[in-house]
Amino acid sequence: MKTNQIVIRKADERGVAEHGWLHSRFSFSFAEYYDPRHMGFQSLRVINDDIIEPGEGFGTHPHENMEIISYVVEGALEHRDSMGNGSVVRPNDVQRMSAGSGITHSEFNPLDDQPMRLLQIWIKPNELNVEPSYEQKHYPPEEKTNTLKLVASPDGAEGSVSMHQDARLYASIIEPGATVVKQTESSRNVWVQVVSGKLTLNGELLVAGDGAAIEKAGPLAFTGVEPSEILVFDLA
């Protein structure tokens, strides 16, 4: 891939899983969906765009050696884990769980009248078998509008949640006609995930569900076409 070349992962080309109670779209290979061309990007291993029907969810199951981030788009996510945490994650919250040496947890839609939508994100850690930990923070929309808000980082900078990887996650809400510029070091790699709306990235059109990979990224300019929400991963 050439420097600053944008490779788009189209929304309608993602993997699909339909389980009745769960409707999933996979940016990368996951579970029964396998595509050797899409096994992740740098340390980013999973982006699952999930819709969970009312009162349904994932029963208790294990994880280890993974940084797991949940980004709720609509509705609410009820979380319980073997560390004793119990919480409800809502839109504009970011939940980070370092599975480390091993945890179990469950995730449910506690609402009985509406589905919920979340992005489940897995990032491979740079250190194995760390002590499991949990963090959850709220970032109001005004902190993300027409700017890149740091929500996850290696050191918890700027009030972000922390994770065990040289990676930074930004969230942004971009209004039509507004432009947000990210000055990225040429040694870094960037993945962009469009949560909703329509925008351009360095002139390339992206719509809801699209992803974009940029190796050796330079300056990136995001311009809103419609009201849009994006996640931007700055990766080693």
LINPEZI-V948700 format. One record per backbone hydrogen bond with DSSP energy under -0.5 kcal/mol. NH is the residue of the N-H (numbers start at 1). CO is the residue of the C=O. If there is no record, write none. Layout:
nh;co
NH;CO
NH;CO
This chain:
nh;co
4;215
4;216
5;2
7;5
7;213
8;6
9;211
10;8
13;10
14;11
15;26
17;24
19;17
19;22
21;19
23;51
24;17
25;49
26;15
27;25
27;47
29;38
30;33
33;30
34;32
38;35
39;40
41;44
44;41
45;43
45;122
46;122
48;120
49;25
49;47
50;48
50;118
51;23
52;116
53;21
55;109
55;111
56;53
58;107
59;57
61;105
63;103
65;100
67;123
68;66
68;97
69;67
69;121
70;95
71;119
72;70
72;93
73;117
74;117
77;89
78;108
79;77
79;87
80;106
81;85
82;104
84;81
87;79
89;77
91;75
92;72
93;90
94;137
95;70
96;135
97;68
98;133
99;66
99;97
101;130
102;99
103;63
105;61
106;80
107;58
108;78
109;56
110;108
116;52
117;74
118;50
119;71
120;48
120;118
121;69
121;119
122;46
123;67
124;43
126;164
133;98
135;96
137;94
139;92
143;140
144;140
144;141
145;141
146;173
147;144
149;147
149;171
150;148
151;169
152;169
153;161
159;156
160;157
161;151
163;153
165;163
167;165
168;234
169;152
170;232
171;149
172;230
173;144
174;172
174;228
175;173
177;224
178;175
180;222
182;220
183;181
184;182
188;185
189;235
190;214
191;233
192;212
193;231
194;210
195;193
195;229
196;229
199;206
200;223
201;204
202;200
202;221
204;201
206;199
208;197
209;194
210;207
211;9
212;192
213;7
214;190
215;5
217;188
217;214
220;182
222;180
222;220
223;200
223;221
224;175
224;178
225;198
225;226
226;198
228;174
229;196
230;172
231;193
232;170
233;191
234;168
234;232
235;189
235;233
236;166
